[in-house]
């Protein structure tokens, strides 16, 4: 096994020109918009909805994440290379990394070891500028809102106390969560409370990732809820004339990006909403693009299956008419031991008892995926510290459950370490009996939809609502938007809303602190526990270990 950093491994590979990668998908060089030699934008006219229905979509999700990480993106990329090795025409369709986690806790987010997408340093940093464009479109609307309040010349009589639209920035910065803007006298605007979201949590990000086409994008941008007038009438972005300018800023960002794996297989990256506070998956356009160009598409949904997979199906698939043919649940020995009560500092040591005690977490995720009616495969993402005894124990457990299970050694061996997983995925996809099932009906009351997720997916006994949530629920009903799907913002570390409750907690309530309306994106954001839409940096941010030398070599971007 290698001891090189991800960056060093990536630098040892000579990337293929992006025109050659496009050719593997049947795209001629004149059809792509190159960003240098190894990145390109794909035109939307490559999407063929007839072909979309014939390709197989494979969703990669995971058990409840732990601080060391489970390697879901690494597995997705390794599986893509593995499927190519067993003779399938395949394309990975993944999210773009956010600079917040890259410089915060995670470091790079392009896979790891010998299962990466490249050019990893470009992708992890500014890539093709999509996040910047999203940020500017979001903040243009914020500027237009405050400009409207300042001049008060025509248009809706917007009450500044009701404005819910926030600015955004693609960086973890807790000091921007809450603030007062408009100070400085008459020339400084109208003073009001405001704040920032991280770009990945912006509704503009959600809109880009759920839009079906450029016209749908504009309609969704226009439907963004800003606040109310003094006589309680809703104000939307279209009422302020913001749609055209925002759409102009997104003219290139709406196009998916083409890159490649270390083994030269196509990978489409587009959008990057977080799954603990948004829908957590790449764009509808990118997924349709992949399904138009390949026979198998490997995609992923953020964090555990209780968040990413649920939103992938109940929000994205419902919205776009998609359905996965197979679900891969990534599990690690160390994560299961952590959920079984083993100390974080001890996870590299053998611990069969802790492993067995952690199995209920995986078991619950498998039960949840069964609700969707989609075949599952457990992928054991192997780490060097995993003992043969632990691997054998987990394998036997899965087999006694009648569950497909395979080792994934993509980090160490690339596609060759994922061929067995690839075969299991092909078998599971072939066994898929029909489209996925949703966990609630849209015409149910908001509270019933929240309760369905809390009880079925999280295992909660019930739901408690704080006053702001009750008030906003009533307002959404008054606006005639109670039919929208639910997007729960919840800690990723637990089925409950308390990150300290590991494993499979029981006898708990979900507390809904607040509710936000994402009318443009087309869902209702339900904020539980202490979730925030602007993260903060950890005590030792990943940024502190990063540097670049005079020759341009980067260190610390793992």
Backbone torsions as a table, in degrees:
resi	resn	phi	psi	omega
1	UNK	NA	147.8	-175.3
2	UNK	-80.7	151.4	174.6
3	UNK	-116.3	10.9	177.5
4	UNK	-75.7	154.2	175.3
5	UNK	-72.9	163.2	177.7
6	UNK	-57.3	-41.7	-179.4
7	UNK	-62.9	-42.9	-180.0
8	UNK	-65.1	-39.2	177.1
9	UNK	-63.3	-45.0	-179.3
10	UNK	-62.9	-36.6	-178.4
11	UNK	-70.2	-19.1	179.4
12	UNK	-79.9	-11.6	-177.7
13	UNK	-98.4	131.3	175.5
14	UNK	-87.0	109.3	-177.5
15	UNK	-64.3	148.8	173.8
16	UNK	-80.8	146.3	175.2
17	UNK	-54.6	141.2	-174.7
18	UNK	-62.8	-23.1	176.0
19	UNK	-65.3	-34.2	177.5
20	UNK	-70.8	-37.1	177.1
21	UNK	-65.1	-42.6	177.8
22	UNK	-61.0	-38.2	-179.4
23	UNK	-62.1	-32.1	178.4
24	UNK	-64.2	-21.8	177.0
25	UNK	-99.7	7.0	179.8
26	UNK	78.5	23.8	-179.4
27	UNK	-105.4	127.2	179.2
28	UNK	-78.7	157.5	-172.9
29	UNK	-60.8	-31.0	-177.6
30	UNK	-71.9	-15.3	-174.9
31	UNK	-87.3	-16.5	-176.6
32	UNK	-100.0	157.3	177.1
33	UNK	-108.8	103.0	-172.6
34	UNK	-76.5	138.1	170.3
35	UNK	-113.0	80.9	-171.7
36	UNK	80.4	-156.9	-174.7
37	UNK	-85.9	-24.3	-166.2
38	UNK	-124.8	10.7	177.2
39	UNK	-137.7	148.9	178.1
40	UNK	-154.7	153.6	169.8
41	UNK	-93.8	143.9	-179.4
42	UNK	-108.2	129.3	179.6
43	UNK	-69.1	146.4	-174.6
44	UNK	-69.2	-18.0	-179.4
45	UNK	-72.9	-2.6	174.0
46	UNK	-77.5	-13.1	179.4
47	UNK	-74.7	128.2	179.1
48	UNK	-126.4	104.1	-174.1
49	UNK	-63.8	-24.7	177.1
50	UNK	-68.9	-40.4	178.9
51	UNK	-70.9	-31.0	-179.3
52	UNK	-55.3	-40.1	-175.4
53	UNK	-69.7	-21.1	-175.0
54	UNK	-94.8	-15.8	-178.4
55	UNK	-87.6	162.4	-178.2
56	UNK	-105.7	129.1	-179.2
57	UNK	-103.6	124.3	-178.8
58	UNK	-113.1	120.5	-179.7
59	UNK	-98.3	127.0	176.0
60	UNK	-103.9	122.7	177.6
61	UNK	-132.9	-162.8	-173.7
62	UNK	-158.0	171.0	169.1
63	UNK	-72.5	178.2	-178.2
64	UNK	-61.3	125.8	-173.2
65	UNK	-67.3	158.8	179.3
66	UNK	-127.0	164.7	-177.2
67	UNK	-53.0	-37.7	-179.6
68	UNK	-70.5	-17.2	-178.2
69	UNK	87.5	149.7	-177.0
70	UNK	-107.1	-11.9	175.3
71	UNK	80.0	38.3	-177.8
72	UNK	-64.0	-41.8	178.6
73	UNK	-67.0	-39.0	177.1
74	UNK	-59.7	-43.5	178.2
75	UNK	-64.9	-41.5	179.9
76	UNK	-59.5	-43.6	-178.8
77	UNK	-72.1	-43.2	177.5
78	UNK	-60.8	-40.8	178.0
79	UNK	-63.6	-39.5	176.7
80	UNK	-58.4	-48.0	178.7
81	UNK	-66.1	-36.2	177.7
82	UNK	-64.6	-42.3	177.6
83	UNK	-63.3	-37.9	176.4
84	UNK	-63.4	-38.3	-178.9
85	UNK	-68.9	-26.8	177.9
86	UNK	-94.8	15.6	168.5
87	UNK	93.8	17.6	-178.9
88	UNK	-99.7	143.3	172.2
89	UNK	-81.2	109.6	-166.7
90	UNK	-131.6	153.3	174.9
91	UNK	-144.0	133.5	171.7
92	UNK	-83.7	139.9	174.9
93	UNK	-129.2	108.9	-169.2
94	UNK	-129.3	173.9	176.3
95	UNK	-84.8	160.3	171.4
96	UNK	-86.2	144.3	178.2
97	UNK	-69.9	149.4	172.1
98	UNK	-96.0	141.0	179.5
99	UNK	-65.3	-23.9	179.3
100	UNK	-57.2	-60.4	177.0
101	UNK	-65.6	-34.4	-179.0
102	UNK	-58.9	-44.3	-180.0
103	UNK	-94.7	-1.9	-179.9
104	UNK	-97.9	-96.2	-173.2
105	UNK	-101.4	-39.0	-168.9
106	UNK	-81.9	-33.4	-165.1
107	UNK	78.2	-152.6	-176.2
108	UNK	-60.7	157.0	-175.7
109	UNK	-135.7	46.2	-178.9
110	UNK	-119.4	29.2	-175.1
111	UNK	93.3	-165.9	-178.8
112	UNK	-159.7	159.6	178.6
113	UNK	60.1	-127.0	-179.2
114	UNK	-96.3	15.7	175.6
115	UNK	-125.5	80.5	-177.3
116	UNK	-132.8	160.2	166.1
117	UNK	-104.1	145.3	-176.0
118	UNK	-131.8	157.3	5.1
119	UNK	-76.9	112.9	-169.3
120	UNK	-62.6	-36.7	-178.7
121	UNK	-68.9	-38.1	177.4
122	UNK	-65.8	-46.2	-177.3
123	UNK	-62.2	-41.8	-177.9
124	UNK	-72.0	-20.8	-177.3
125	UNK	-101.3	-107.4	-173.1
126	UNK	-97.1	-13.0	176.4
127	UNK	50.5	-124.1	-179.8
128	UNK	-103.1	12.6	175.0
129	UNK	86.9	11.9	-177.7
130	UNK	-61.6	-46.7	-178.3
131	UNK	-63.8	-37.5	178.5
132	UNK	-63.6	-42.0	179.5
133	UNK	-64.9	-41.6	177.6
134	UNK	-62.0	-43.2	179.6
135	UNK	-60.3	-45.1	-178.5
136	UNK	-66.8	-38.7	178.6
137	UNK	-65.4	-43.2	177.0
138	UNK	-58.7	-47.2	-174.0
139	UNK	-77.7	-22.2	171.3
140	UNK	-62.8	-45.4	178.3
141	UNK	-61.7	-42.1	178.5
142	UNK	-60.8	-42.2	179.2
143	UNK	-65.8	-38.4	178.8
144	UNK	-67.3	-35.3	176.6
145	UNK	-61.6	-50.2	-178.2
146	UNK	-69.4	-31.6	176.3
147	UNK	-66.4	-39.3	177.1
148	UNK	-63.1	-42.7	178.1
149	UNK	-64.5	-33.9	-177.6
150	UNK	-71.2	-47.5	-172.6
151	UNK	-88.3	-33.6	178.1
152	UNK	51.0	46.3	179.9
153	UNK	-114.0	91.1	178.7
154	UNK	80.3	175.0	179.7
155	UNK	78.2	-173.0	-176.2
156	UNK	-67.0	146.7	179.8
157	UNK	-85.4	72.3	-172.9
158	UNK	-66.8	129.5	176.4
159	UNK	-85.3	113.6	-176.0
160	UNK	-60.9	-23.3	-179.9
161	UNK	-71.0	-16.4	-177.1
162	UNK	-101.8	-4.7	-175.2
163	UNK	-65.2	125.3	-179.7
164	UNK	-109.2	-9.9	-177.3
165	UNK	-72.7	131.3	-178.7
166	UNK	-115.5	158.4	170.8
167	UNK	-76.6	171.0	178.7
168	UNK	-143.1	159.8	177.9
169	UNK	-152.6	140.4	-176.9
170	UNK	-88.6	64.0	177.8
171	UNK	-160.4	145.8	174.6
172	UNK	-74.1	117.4	-177.7
173	UNK	-152.8	90.2	-173.8
174	UNK	-61.5	-25.1	-176.9
175	UNK	-69.0	-12.4	-178.5
176	UNK	-96.9	0.7	-175.4
177	UNK	-60.1	-45.9	-178.8
178	UNK	-133.6	137.0	-177.9
179	UNK	-160.5	173.8	172.2
180	UNK	-115.6	127.8	177.9
181	UNK	-110.5	167.1	175.6
182	UNK	84.2	14.8	176.9
183	UNK	-77.0	161.7	177.6
184	UNK	113.0	18.7	177.3
185	UNK	84.0	-164.2	-174.8
186	UNK	-60.9	-31.2	-178.0
187	UNK	-81.9	-8.6	-176.3
188	UNK	-93.4	-0.2	-179.1
189	UNK	98.4	-165.7	-177.8
190	UNK	-99.6	117.3	-179.9
191	UNK	-62.3	134.4	176.9
192	UNK	-161.8	161.4	174.3
193	UNK	-75.1	141.1	-179.0
194	UNK	-153.4	-165.7	179.2
195	UNK	175.3	-175.7	-179.1
196	UNK	-122.8	145.0	162.7
197	UNK	-104.8	158.5	168.5
198	UNK	-73.2	147.7	-172.6
199	UNK	-55.1	-37.5	-179.1
200	UNK	-65.2	-18.2	178.7
201	UNK	-100.7	1.7	179.1
202	UNK	-68.9	145.4	175.5
203	UNK	-65.0	-27.2	177.2
204	UNK	-63.2	-38.0	175.0
205	UNK	-61.8	-47.0	179.5
206	UNK	-61.3	-40.2	179.8
207	UNK	-63.7	-48.0	179.3
208	UNK	-56.6	-39.3	-174.8
209	UNK	-81.1	-11.6	178.5
210	UNK	-111.7	-7.5	-178.7
211	UNK	-66.7	140.3	-179.9
212	UNK	-89.3	-23.7	-179.0
213	UNK	-169.0	174.0	-177.8
214	UNK	-59.0	-37.4	179.4
215	UNK	-67.7	-41.3	176.9
216	UNK	-62.6	-37.4	176.5
217	UNK	-57.2	-47.3	-178.6
218	UNK	-64.4	-41.0	179.8
219	UNK	-64.2	-38.9	178.7
220	UNK	-68.8	-40.9	176.5
221	UNK	-59.9	-40.2	179.7
222	UNK	-66.1	-25.3	-177.2
223	UNK	-87.3	2.8	177.7
224	UNK	-61.1	127.3	-179.4
225	UNK	-83.3	124.7	-177.0
226	UNK	-98.1	-44.8	-175.2
227	UNK	166.1	-154.8	-176.8
228	UNK	-127.9	157.8	170.6
229	UNK	-78.4	174.0	179.8
230	UNK	-64.3	-24.2	177.3
231	UNK	-101.3	26.9	168.0
232	UNK	70.8	24.6	174.6
233	UNK	-93.0	139.5	-177.2
234	UNK	-70.1	146.1	176.1
235	UNK	-118.6	127.6	-179.5
236	UNK	-114.1	166.1	-177.8
237	UNK	-58.2	-35.1	-180.0
238	UNK	-64.3	-27.6	179.9
239	UNK	-69.9	-19.7	179.2
240	UNK	-100.7	4.9	179.1
241	UNK	69.7	27.3	-172.0
242	UNK	-87.2	-15.8	-166.5
243	UNK	-63.2	-47.6	-175.9
244	UNK	-59.6	-47.1	-179.7
245	UNK	-64.1	-40.8	178.4
246	UNK	-64.1	-43.4	-179.3
247	UNK	-64.3	-36.5	177.8
248	UNK	-60.5	-42.6	180.0
249	UNK	-65.3	-23.0	-176.8
250	UNK	-101.5	12.3	-173.5
251	UNK	-60.8	-33.6	176.7
252	UNK	-97.3	-30.8	-178.7
253	UNK	-63.5	-23.1	-179.5
254	UNK	-72.3	-15.5	-177.8
255	UNK	-89.4	128.8	179.0
256	UNK	-63.3	156.7	-177.6
257	UNK	-106.5	136.5	178.3
258	UNK	-106.0	128.0	172.5
259	UNK	-135.8	-155.0	-176.4
260	UNK	-148.7	159.0	172.7
261	UNK	-83.2	170.7	177.6
262	UNK	-59.5	-25.3	-179.2
263	UNK	-94.7	11.0	173.3
264	UNK	79.8	23.2	176.2
265	UNK	-96.6	148.6	-174.5
266	UNK	-66.9	143.1	175.0
267	UNK	-139.9	126.7	177.3
268	UNK	-104.7	124.9	179.9
269	UNK	-118.1	129.6	-178.5
270	UNK	-161.7	123.8	178.4
271	UNK	76.3	166.4	-178.3
272	UNK	-164.6	50.5	176.9
273	UNK	-69.6	140.8	175.7
274	UNK	-70.4	152.2	-179.5
275	UNK	-92.1	-16.9	178.0
276	UNK	-84.6	-13.6	179.0
277	UNK	-136.1	0.6	176.3
278	UNK	-148.1	-160.2	-172.8
279	UNK	-84.4	-11.8	164.5
280	UNK	69.6	30.3	179.4
281	UNK	-152.2	161.5	-177.5
282	UNK	-65.9	-179.5	-172.1
283	UNK	-74.5	152.8	172.2
284	UNK	-58.4	-41.5	-178.7
285	UNK	-62.7	-41.9	179.5
286	UNK	-66.2	-42.2	179.8
287	UNK	-64.1	-45.0	176.4
288	UNK	-63.0	-36.0	177.8
289	UNK	-61.7	-48.7	179.5
290	UNK	-60.8	-43.3	-179.3
291	UNK	-68.7	-21.9	176.8
292	UNK	-78.4	-23.7	-170.2
293	UNK	-111.5	-14.0	-176.6
294	UNK	-135.4	164.1	178.0
295	UNK	-86.0	-28.3	177.1
296	UNK	-128.2	134.3	174.9
297	UNK	-121.6	125.2	176.6
298	UNK	-102.6	119.7	179.4
299	UNK	-128.6	169.2	-179.6
300	UNK	-138.5	156.2	176.7
301	UNK	-126.4	136.6	-168.1
302	UNK	-63.6	150.7	175.9
303	UNK	57.9	-152.3	-175.9
304	UNK	-76.1	169.1	-178.3
305	UNK	-65.4	-22.5	178.9
306	UNK	-67.4	-23.3	178.1
307	UNK	-105.8	-71.5	-173.5
308	UNK	-59.8	-51.5	-176.1
309	UNK	-65.7	-40.9	-179.7
310	UNK	-62.1	-45.0	-179.5
311	UNK	-71.1	-34.2	176.8
312	UNK	-56.7	-43.7	-176.1
313	UNK	-84.3	-51.2	-173.6
314	UNK	-74.3	-22.3	178.8
315	UNK	-109.0	-61.5	-173.0
316	UNK	-68.3	-52.3	-177.1
317	UNK	-64.2	-39.2	178.2
318	UNK	-62.3	-43.1	-178.1
319	UNK	-67.7	-39.0	-170.6
320	UNK	-104.8	-2.2	-177.9
321	UNK	69.6	32.7	179.0
322	UNK	-102.3	163.3	175.4
323	UNK	-157.1	126.9	178.3
324	UNK	-71.9	146.8	176.2
325	UNK	-91.2	-19.7	178.7
326	UNK	-156.1	149.6	175.5
327	UNK	-120.7	127.6	175.2
328	UNK	-102.7	124.2	176.5
329	UNK	-104.7	114.3	-178.9
330	UNK	-81.2	127.8	176.5
331	UNK	-129.4	147.6	173.3
332	UNK	-125.4	150.7	177.8
333	UNK	-59.8	-43.7	-176.0
334	UNK	-68.5	-35.0	178.1
335	UNK	-66.6	-41.8	179.4
336	UNK	-65.1	-38.3	176.5
337	UNK	-65.6	-36.2	177.8
338	UNK	-64.9	-43.2	177.6
339	UNK	-69.2	-19.8	176.8
340	UNK	-87.2	2.4	175.2
341	UNK	105.6	3.2	-179.6
342	UNK	-74.8	140.7	-179.7
343	UNK	-66.0	145.3	-178.7
344	UNK	-55.7	-38.3	-177.8
345	UNK	-72.6	-11.7	-175.7
346	UNK	-105.9	1.0	-169.1
347	UNK	-63.5	-21.8	179.3
348	UNK	-81.0	-5.7	178.7
349	UNK	-92.1	152.7	176.8
350	UNK	-60.5	148.2	-179.3
351	UNK	-169.4	72.8	-177.8
352	UNK	-60.8	-37.7	-179.2
353	UNK	-62.9	-46.3	178.2
354	UNK	-64.6	-38.7	178.3
355	UNK	-58.6	-46.7	-179.7
356	UNK	-65.0	-39.3	-179.9
357	UNK	-68.3	-22.0	-179.8
358	UNK	-88.3	-10.5	-176.4
359	UNK	-60.5	-31.9	179.0
360	UNK	-56.0	-28.6	177.7
361	UNK	-64.2	-49.2	178.1
362	UNK	-63.6	-40.3	-178.5
363	UNK	-59.7	-42.3	-180.0
364	UNK	-65.8	-40.6	177.9
365	UNK	-63.4	-38.6	177.2
366	UNK	-65.1	-41.3	177.0
367	UNK	-60.7	-41.4	-179.9
368	UNK	-63.6	-45.0	-178.8
369	UNK	-64.5	-30.0	177.2
370	UNK	-64.3	-27.5	178.6
371	UNK	-63.5	-27.4	-179.1
372	UNK	-81.4	-12.3	179.9
373	UNK	73.8	28.2	-178.6
374	UNK	-116.7	131.5	178.8
375	UNK	-59.4	144.6	-177.6
376	UNK	-119.9	154.6	173.2
377	UNK	-133.1	130.7	174.0
378	UNK	-89.5	125.5	176.5
379	UNK	-106.8	113.7	175.6
380	UNK	-83.0	104.7	177.8
381	UNK	-76.7	108.1	-169.2
382	UNK	-80.0	135.0	173.4
383	UNK	-116.2	154.4	-177.0
384	UNK	-57.8	-26.2	-177.2
385	UNK	-84.7	-4.7	178.8
386	UNK	-71.2	131.2	178.5
387	UNK	-86.4	154.6	177.7
388	UNK	-60.0	-35.9	-179.7
389	UNK	-65.3	-41.5	179.4
390	UNK	-66.4	-43.1	179.2
391	UNK	-62.9	-43.5	179.5
392	UNK	-63.1	-40.2	179.9
393	UNK	-62.4	-47.4	-178.8
394	UNK	-65.4	-39.3	178.8
395	UNK	-62.6	-45.0	179.2
396	UNK	-63.0	-41.6	179.8
397	UNK	-58.6	-46.8	-178.8
398	UNK	-63.3	-41.0	-178.6
399	UNK	-65.9	-36.1	177.8
400	UNK	-68.8	-21.1	177.1
401	UNK	-87.2	-0.1	-175.9
402	UNK	70.4	27.5	-173.4
403	UNK	-104.4	132.5	173.0
404	UNK	-65.1	136.6	-179.8
405	UNK	-147.6	143.5	-179.4
406	UNK	-148.9	147.7	173.3
407	UNK	-76.4	142.3	175.6
408	UNK	-120.3	113.2	179.2
409	UNK	-118.1	40.2	179.9
410	UNK	-65.3	-35.9	-179.1
411	UNK	-59.6	-43.2	-176.8
412	UNK	-85.3	-34.2	-169.5
413	UNK	-127.8	4.5	179.9
414	UNK	66.3	-144.8	-176.5
415	UNK	-60.4	-32.9	-179.5
416	UNK	-65.4	-24.0	177.8
417	UNK	-86.2	2.8	-177.7
418	UNK	-127.1	12.4	-178.2
419	UNK	-66.7	-39.7	179.1
420	UNK	-64.9	-42.7	175.9
421	UNK	-59.6	-42.2	-179.6
422	UNK	-60.1	-42.7	-179.9
423	UNK	-65.4	-40.5	177.1
424	UNK	-63.1	-38.5	179.8
425	UNK	-66.1	-42.2	177.7
426	UNK	-60.3	-44.5	178.7
427	UNK	-62.1	-43.2	-179.6
428	UNK	-64.3	-43.8	-179.8
429	UNK	-63.5	-38.2	177.7
430	UNK	-66.4	-26.6	-178.0
431	UNK	-87.1	-5.3	-177.6
432	UNK	-64.5	126.2	-171.7
433	UNK	-89.7	-15.9	-177.2
434	UNK	174.1	-172.7	-178.3
435	UNK	-66.4	156.5	-178.5
436	UNK	-67.0	157.1	179.1
437	UNK	-102.1	142.7	178.1
438	UNK	-93.2	156.3	-173.6
439	UNK	-91.6	-7.3	176.6
440	UNK	-157.3	163.1	176.4
441	UNK	-97.9	143.4	-175.6
442	UNK	-64.7	-28.8	-176.9
443	UNK	-81.5	1.4	175.0
444	UNK	-71.7	153.0	174.9
445	UNK	-58.5	154.2	-178.1
446	UNK	-54.5	-47.0	-178.5
447	UNK	-60.5	-37.6	179.9
448	UNK	-67.8	-36.9	178.8
449	UNK	-67.8	-42.1	177.7
450	UNK	-63.0	-43.7	-179.5
451	UNK	-63.7	-37.4	179.2
452	UNK	-60.5	-42.8	179.6
453	UNK	-71.0	-43.1	-177.7
454	UNK	-61.5	-41.8	-176.6
455	UNK	-82.9	-46.4	-175.9
456	UNK	-74.0	-45.9	-172.8
457	UNK	-88.6	-45.0	-175.1
458	UNK	-89.4	-23.4	-177.1
459	UNK	82.3	21.6	-179.1
460	UNK	-76.3	157.2	175.5
461	UNK	-79.6	-26.7	-178.2
462	UNK	-179.9	-172.3	-175.9
463	UNK	-129.1	135.4	174.6
464	UNK	-112.9	139.8	-176.9
465	UNK	-117.4	131.3	172.4
466	UNK	-86.1	163.7	-169.9
467	UNK	-55.0	-46.3	-179.7
468	UNK	-59.4	-35.4	179.2
469	UNK	-66.9	-41.4	179.7
470	UNK	-63.5	-42.7	-179.1
471	UNK	-64.6	-42.2	-178.5
472	UNK	-71.7	-33.8	176.7
473	UNK	-60.1	-43.5	178.7
474	UNK	-64.3	-40.5	-179.7
475	UNK	-64.5	-41.6	179.4
476	UNK	-63.2	-37.9	176.6
477	UNK	-65.0	-39.6	178.1
478	UNK	-64.0	-33.6	-179.6
479	UNK	-78.8	-5.5	-179.8
480	UNK	74.9	27.4	-176.0
481	UNK	-117.7	19.0	-179.1
482	UNK	-69.2	-11.6	-179.0
483	UNK	-79.4	-5.2	-176.2
484	UNK	-71.8	152.1	175.8
485	UNK	-68.5	167.6	-174.4
486	UNK	-104.0	134.3	174.7
487	UNK	-122.1	103.3	-175.0
488	UNK	-87.0	126.5	174.0
489	UNK	-92.6	114.2	-171.8
490	UNK	-148.3	153.1	175.4
491	UNK	-55.2	140.5	179.2
492	UNK	-81.7	-14.4	-170.0
493	UNK	-84.6	-11.0	-176.0
494	UNK	-145.9	152.9	170.3
495	UNK	-64.1	-29.1	178.8
496	UNK	-83.7	-174.5	175.1
497	UNK	-95.9	12.7	177.7
498	UNK	-114.3	110.6	-175.1
499	UNK	-62.0	-15.7	-179.3
500	UNK	-81.9	-13.2	-179.0
501	UNK	-89.3	92.6	-174.4
502	UNK	-87.7	-178.2	177.4
503	UNK	68.2	-128.5	177.6
504	UNK	-123.7	84.5	-176.3
505	UNK	-66.0	151.7	178.0
506	UNK	-134.2	166.3	177.2
507	UNK	56.7	57.5	178.4
508	UNK	-141.3	160.9	176.4
509	UNK	-112.5	149.0	171.1
510	UNK	-93.9	127.8	179.3
511	UNK	-101.9	118.3	177.1
512	UNK	-92.2	109.0	-175.8
513	UNK	-80.2	-37.8	-177.9
514	UNK	-158.0	167.3	177.2
515	UNK	-135.4	136.7	176.7
516	UNK	-122.1	147.3	-179.9
517	UNK	-99.6	120.0	173.6
518	UNK	-109.3	71.6	-173.2
519	UNK	-65.6	-32.9	178.2
520	UNK	-69.9	-45.6	176.7
521	UNK	-65.9	-31.5	178.6
522	UNK	92.6	34.6	173.1
523	UNK	-151.4	167.4	179.9
524	UNK	-107.7	122.3	-178.2
525	UNK	-88.7	118.0	-178.6
526	UNK	-105.4	112.9	-173.2
527	UNK	-96.2	117.9	-177.5
528	UNK	-109.6	158.2	174.7
529	UNK	54.3	-132.5	-176.9
530	UNK	-109.5	24.6	-177.4
531	UNK	-61.6	140.0	179.2
532	UNK	-126.5	149.6	-178.4
533	UNK	-98.9	7.8	169.5
534	UNK	-132.5	101.9	-179.3
535	UNK	-68.7	166.4	172.8
536	UNK	-112.3	164.6	177.5
537	UNK	-77.3	148.7	175.1
538	UNK	-74.2	177.3	-179.4
539	UNK	-60.0	-37.9	178.2
540	UNK	-123.0	85.9	-178.2
541	UNK	-61.2	148.5	177.0
542	UNK	-58.5	-27.0	-179.6
543	UNK	-57.7	-30.1	-176.3
544	UNK	-68.2	-19.1	-179.4
545	UNK	-98.4	3.2	-175.4
546	UNK	-97.5	147.5	177.6
547	UNK	-161.5	168.4	176.4
548	UNK	-140.7	134.9	-177.8
549	UNK	-92.1	174.6	-176.8
550	UNK	-59.5	-22.3	178.9
551	UNK	-88.8	-0.7	178.6
552	UNK	89.8	9.3	178.6
553	UNK	-79.0	128.8	-177.8
554	UNK	-95.5	139.4	172.3
555	UNK	-124.1	151.5	175.4
556	UNK	87.8	-4.0	178.6
557	UNK	-94.3	85.1	-169.5
558	UNK	-84.4	NA	NA
